[in-house]
Amino acid sequence: MLEDLGLSYDLADDGQQAVNQVNSNHYDLVLMDVQMPVMGGYEATIAIRENGYSDLIICGLSANAMQSDIDKATDAGMNDYITKPIDPDFFELVLSKYLPRQGSSSSSNPNPGSSTNPKPTPVAKKPAPKP
């Protein structure tokens, strides 16, 4: 789905890997599955925020769609929440709120790093310019 939108991404198999990737790379957006082994998505998001990535966009992914689940994601520091199964049109709408359109000038996101989705977790990066 991310490739269809012209995005590149990295994967993390668990929440700790997601945190490590955010600390080691630059990402424009993180898709964070809330249920991952080793460290869950809520805990990984909190750790990322505590590491100083306050401006990094983190969108939670989960099959849980109750308001209490969305509130928990917000409390953990997630910017948005996408429920599974993922509706492609809604997914694109959410991503378009945070990522620049292809051909537009790049955003000035001062945060290096990024993270993930479910098992494994995709991490969206800004699309590379086409030659």
Buried (B, 14 or more C-beta within 10 A) or exposed (E): EBEEBEBBBBBBBBBBBBBBBBBEBBBBBBBBBBBBEBBBBBBBBBBBBEBEBEEBBBBBBBEBEEEEBBEBBEEBBBBBBBBEEBEEEEBEEBBEEBBBEEEEEEEEBEBBBBBBBBEBBBBBBBBEEEE
